[in-house]
Amino acid sequence: MLEISKLSVRFGGLVALDGFDLQVGDGELIGLIGPNGAGKSTVFNVISGLYSPASGSVALNGRTLLALKPFEINGRGVARTFQNIRLFRGLTVLENVQVAKHRTHEYGLLGAMTRTRRFEADEQRMATEASQLLDMFGLYDRRMEDAVSLPYGEQRRLEIVRALATKPQLLMLDEPAAGMNPAEITDLMRLIVEIRERFKLSIVLIEHHMQLVMGICQRIAVLDFGVKLAEGNADTVKRDPRVLAAYLGEAL
């Protein structure tokens, strides 16, 4: 599904990525790990159209994503969350999901301005689908609450629900376990696996919490100073001496 080839990104004299390669198949759950500053978020930012690479290619289902705007990339089937929660302040839980559902609307500008029957029906459809997603992930009872008033773990969950509302083929999660306690992380692990199976999509996640990465990822790629050190399953990666030296530590 996703193919990244020889991707390089530079910021002045700083090389953030140097010839990075990654392939993600249909339905795969891939972990991207490495020390702070290794280039992980840079990979996500290139895929989602926030950064332009110096060289290399990024393609989804054989079609390039480079030079597209973020909303166009989302329209191709890519959705993401961010390391720092970015919910819409001043909007309810339901409204945060409805905003994302509007990418799937079927009426045009004229229909919105004149509030045609098609507009009303489409708005109702999107509201219903948003409510169904919230119910699926245990947030329906809080749908009318201010999104930023939710407990931290539920805000993370809502951000994932909002991304799913755009009906992606590829979901990218940037440190979804950041700030969570052990019980919340265990719940998150189950949630991510459930999402992949229920929605039949591919997931790439960046994470520093090794229990989560080693516990659910089918394949793991390790970055350090913009270079991929290793790639493989959990056992292969955690035994690689370059990975141990760069990041994981002898304890693993």
C-alpha positions as a Python dict, from the first residue, in 0.01 Angstrom:
ca = {
    (1, 'M'): (0, 0, 0),
    (2, 'L'): (259, 258, 112),
    (3, 'E'): (605, 268, -45),
    (4, 'I'): (874, 510, 71),
    (5, 'S'): (1198, 495, -126),
    (6, 'K'): (1531, 671, -65),
    (7, 'L'): (1365, 954, 123),
    (8, 'S'): (1596, 1238, 231),
    (9, 'V'): (1501, 1556, 416),
    (10, 'R'): (1733, 1844, 501),
    (11, 'F'): (1684, 2157, 709),
    (12, 'G'): (1975, 2376, 609),
    (13, 'G'): (2284, 2178, 706),
    (14, 'L'): (2088, 1930, 919),
    (15, 'V'): (2006, 1596, 759),
    (16, 'A'): (1681, 1480, 920),
    (17, 'L'): (1636, 1175, 694),
    (18, 'D'): (1900, 1008, 480),
    (19, 'G'): (1784, 754, 220),
    (20, 'F'): (1496, 616, 428),
    (21, 'D'): (1302, 320, 286),
    (22, 'L'): (980, 163, 417),
    (23, 'Q'): (706, -52, 267),
    (24, 'V'): (370, -105, 436),
    (25, 'G'): (133, -372, 309),
    (26, 'D'): (-246, -394, 331),
    (27, 'G'): (-355, -445, 691),
    (28, 'E'): (-6, -428, 839),
    (29, 'L'): (69, -278, 1180),
    (30, 'I'): (416, -122, 1172),
    (31, 'G'): (612, 48, 1450),
    (32, 'L'): (863, 327, 1389),
    (33, 'I'): (1099, 380, 1681),
    (34, 'G'): (1424, 553, 1766),
    (35, 'P'): (1574, 815, 1999),
    (36, 'N'): (1443, 1170, 2012),
    (37, 'G'): (1549, 1355, 1698),
    (38, 'A'): (1596, 1034, 1499),
    (39, 'G'): (1363, 1151, 1219),
    (40, 'K'): (1044, 962, 1303),
    (41, 'S'): (805, 1256, 1300),
    (42, 'T'): (978, 1387, 988),
    (43, 'V'): (869, 1068, 810),
    (44, 'F'): (508, 1133, 915),
    (45, 'N'): (529, 1499, 816),
    (46, 'V'): (648, 1410, 466),
    (47, 'I'): (379, 1146, 418),
    (48, 'S'): (106, 1385, 533),
    (49, 'G'): (231, 1675, 319),
    (50, 'L'): (369, 1905, 588),
    (51, 'Y'): (731, 1871, 471),
    (52, 'S'): (878, 1845, 122),
    (53, 'P'): (1173, 1605, 85),
    (54, 'A'): (1505, 1689, -80),
    (55, 'S'): (1485, 1360, -269),
    (56, 'G'): (1309, 1026, -275),
    (57, 'S'): (951, 914, -329),
    (58, 'V'): (636, 843, -131),
    (59, 'A'): (350, 656, -298),
    (60, 'L'): (17, 519, -180),
    (61, 'N'): (-130, 243, -393),
    (62, 'G'): (116, 333, -667),
    (63, 'R'): (25, 705, -676),
    (64, 'T'): (270, 967, -554),
    (65, 'L'): (180, 1176, -250),
    (66, 'L'): (455, 1429, -302),
    (67, 'A'): (357, 1786, -398),
    (68, 'L'): (3, 1726, -273),
    (69, 'K'): (-153, 1941, -2),
    (70, 'P'): (-241, 1777, 332),
    (71, 'F'): (-616, 1777, 259),
    (72, 'E'): (-551, 1614, -79),
    (73, 'I'): (-341, 1343, 87),
    (74, 'N'): (-622, 1285, 336),
    (75, 'G'): (-854, 1254, 38),
    (76, 'R'): (-629, 978, -97),
    (77, 'G'): (-685, 781, 224),
    (78, 'V'): (-419, 891, 476),
    (79, 'A'): (-510, 1011, 826),
    (80, 'R'): (-292, 1087, 1127),
    (81, 'T'): (-283, 1195, 1487),
    (82, 'F'): (-19, 1417, 1644),
    (83, 'Q'): (218, 1384, 1937),
    (84, 'N'): (47, 1681, 2102),
    (85, 'I'): (-330, 1646, 2110),
    (86, 'R'): (-494, 1880, 1858),
    (87, 'L'): (-864, 1869, 1924),
    (88, 'F'): (-1078, 2164, 1816),
    (89, 'R'): (-1128, 2386, 2121),
    (90, 'G'): (-1477, 2522, 2167),
    (91, 'L'): (-1635, 2225, 1987),
    (92, 'T'): (-1809, 1929, 2145),
    (93, 'V'): (-1691, 1570, 2119),
    (94, 'L'): (-1950, 1505, 1847),
    (95, 'E'): (-1864, 1822, 1655),
    (96, 'N'): (-1494, 1726, 1649),
    (97, 'V'): (-1587, 1406, 1468),
    (98, 'Q'): (-1845, 1574, 1244),
    (99, 'V'): (-1579, 1816, 1119),
    (100, 'A'): (-1379, 1518, 995),
    (101, 'K'): (-1687, 1355, 841),
    (102, 'H'): (-1736, 1658, 615),
    (103, 'R'): (-1458, 1530, 392),
    (104, 'T'): (-1710, 1266, 279),
    (105, 'H'): (-1998, 1506, 202),
    (106, 'E'): (-2184, 1465, -126),
    (107, 'Y'): (-2342, 1810, -169),
    (108, 'G'): (-2179, 2110, -337),
    (109, 'L'): (-2140, 2474, -239),
    (110, 'L'): (-2479, 2565, -384),
    (111, 'G'): (-2646, 2290, -185),
    (112, 'A'): (-2487, 2414, 136),
    (113, 'M'): (-2592, 2772, 67),
    (114, 'T'): (-2953, 2686, -20),
    (115, 'R'): (-2984, 2396, 228),
    (116, 'T'): (-3135, 2157, -23),
    (117, 'R'): (-3290, 1822, 70),
    (118, 'R'): (-2967, 1655, -33),
    (119, 'F'): (-2776, 1884, 202),
    (120, 'E'): (-3008, 1804, 493),
    (121, 'A'): (-2993, 1430, 423),
    (122, 'D'): (-2615, 1432, 393),
    (123, 'E'): (-2574, 1631, 715),
    (124, 'Q'): (-2796, 1380, 894),
    (125, 'R'): (-2597, 1089, 750),
    (126, 'M'): (-2267, 1237, 870),
    (127, 'A'): (-2408, 1310, 1216),
    (128, 'T'): (-2534, 952, 1241),
    (129, 'E'): (-2202, 805, 1129),
    (130, 'A'): (-2012, 1029, 1374),
    (131, 'S'): (-2239, 914, 1657),
    (132, 'Q'): (-2190, 550, 1559),
    (133, 'L'): (-1812, 592, 1572),
    (134, 'L'): (-1832, 753, 1916),
    (135, 'D'): (-2052, 470, 2038),
    (136, 'M'): (-1811, 215, 1898),
    (137, 'F'): (-1528, 363, 2104),
    (138, 'G'): (-1718, 432, 2425),
    (139, 'L'): (-1753, 808, 2384),
    (140, 'Y'): (-2117, 844, 2281),
    (141, 'D'): (-2241, 935, 2629),
    (142, 'R'): (-1997, 1229, 2630),
    (143, 'R'): (-2079, 1350, 2280),
    (144, 'M'): (-2222, 1686, 2393),
    (145, 'E'): (-1931, 1771, 2626),
    (146, 'D'): (-1654, 2011, 2536),
    (147, 'A'): (-1386, 1793, 2374),
    (148, 'V'): (-1099, 1943, 2573),
    (149, 'S'): (-1278, 1872, 2903),
    (150, 'L'): (-1238, 1496, 2856),
    (151, 'P'): (-979, 1305, 3060),
    (152, 'Y'): (-644, 1277, 2884),
    (153, 'G'): (-686, 916, 2775),
    (154, 'E'): (-1028, 986, 2627),
    (155, 'Q'): (-893, 1289, 2439),
    (156, 'R'): (-638, 1057, 2278),
    (157, 'R'): (-916, 814, 2192),
    (158, 'L'): (-1126, 1095, 2042),
    (159, 'E'): (-836, 1209, 1826),
    (160, 'I'): (-813, 857, 1682),
    (161, 'V'): (-1190, 846, 1625),
    (162, 'R'): (-1171, 1180, 1442),
    (163, 'A'): (-898, 1042, 1215),
    (164, 'L'): (-1106, 729, 1145),
    (165, 'A'): (-1402, 948, 1049),
    (166, 'T'): (-1222, 1040, 726),
    (167, 'K'): (-1233, 669, 626),
    (168, 'P'): (-857, 621, 578),
    (169, 'Q'): (-673, 328, 426),
    (170, 'L'): (-359, 424, 622),
    (171, 'L'): (-371, 551, 981),
    (172, 'M'): (-58, 710, 1130),
    (173, 'L'): (-40, 744, 1509),
    (174, 'D'): (227, 976, 1650),
    (175, 'E'): (310, 866, 2008),
    (176, 'P'): (-47, 763, 2097),
    (177, 'A'): (60, 642, 2444),
    (178, 'A'): (231, 969, 2544),
    (179, 'G'): (118, 1076, 2892),
    (180, 'M'): (-86, 763, 2956),
    (181, 'N'): (-71, 549, 3269),
    (182, 'P'): (-10, 170, 3248),
    (183, 'A'): (-381, 82, 3252),
    (184, 'E'): (-455, 331, 2973),
    (185, 'I'): (-166, 193, 2767),
    (186, 'T'): (-302, -161, 2799),
    (187, 'D'): (-644, -38, 2681),
    (188, 'L'): (-477, 150, 2394),
    (189, 'M'): (-297, -164, 2277),
    (190, 'R'): (-626, -349, 2255),
    (191, 'L'): (-786, -52, 2079),
    (192, 'I'): (-518, -27, 1808),
    (193, 'V'): (-540, -398, 1729),
    (194, 'E'): (-920, -376, 1721),
    (195, 'I'): (-908, -77, 1486),
    (196, 'R'): (-684, -258, 1239),
    (197, 'E'): (-906, -564, 1237),
    (198, 'R'): (-1243, -386, 1236),
    (199, 'F'): (-1164, -120, 977),
    (200, 'K'): (-933, -333, 760),
    (201, 'L'): (-667, -64, 736),
    (202, 'S'): (-290, -33, 772),
    (203, 'I'): (-138, 140, 1074),
    (204, 'V'): (205, 295, 1125),
    (205, 'L'): (279, 423, 1472),
    (206, 'I'): (561, 617, 1635),
    (207, 'E'): (607, 525, 1998),
    (208, 'H'): (862, 535, 2278),
    (209, 'H'): (672, 291, 2498),
    (210, 'M'): (842, -38, 2419),
    (211, 'Q'): (578, -262, 2578),
    (212, 'L'): (324, -128, 2330),
    (213, 'V'): (552, -149, 2026),
    (214, 'M'): (687, -495, 2100),
    (215, 'G'): (345, -621, 2204),
    (216, 'I'): (135, -536, 1898),
    (217, 'C'): (354, -438, 1600),
    (218, 'Q'): (405, -701, 1331),
    (219, 'R'): (717, -528, 1205),
    (220, 'I'): (938, -254, 1351),
    (221, 'A'): (1173, -7, 1180),
    (222, 'V'): (1441, 165, 1387),
    (223, 'L'): (1573, 511, 1300),
    (224, 'D'): (1879, 690, 1437),
    (225, 'F'): (2010, 1025, 1307),
    (226, 'G'): (1782, 993, 1004),
    (227, 'V'): (1916, 651, 900),
    (228, 'K'): (1729, 321, 928),
    (229, 'L'): (1937, 94, 1152),
    (230, 'A'): (1722, -217, 1146),
    (231, 'E'): (1385, -358, 1045),
    (232, 'G'): (1207, -679, 1141),
    (233, 'N'): (986, -837, 1402),
    (234, 'A'): (1021, -760, 1772),
    (235, 'D'): (1266, -1042, 1845),
    (236, 'T'): (1491, -947, 1553),
    (237, 'V'): (1497, -577, 1640),
    (238, 'K'): (1557, -608, 2013),
    (239, 'R'): (1855, -839, 1956),
    (240, 'D'): (2023, -614, 1699),
    (241, 'P'): (2341, -473, 1861),
    (242, 'R'): (2309, -144, 1670),
    (243, 'V'): (1960, -96, 1809),
    (244, 'L'): (2071, -182, 2161),
    (245, 'A'): (2351, 70, 2139),
    (246, 'A'): (2135, 345, 1992),
    (247, 'Y'): (1813, 313, 2179),
    (248, 'L'): (1670, 9, 2348),
    (249, 'G'): (1929, -70, 2616),
    (250, 'E'): (2070, -399, 2735),
    (251, 'A'): (1770, -461, 2961),
    (252, 'L'): (1564, -572, 2663),
}
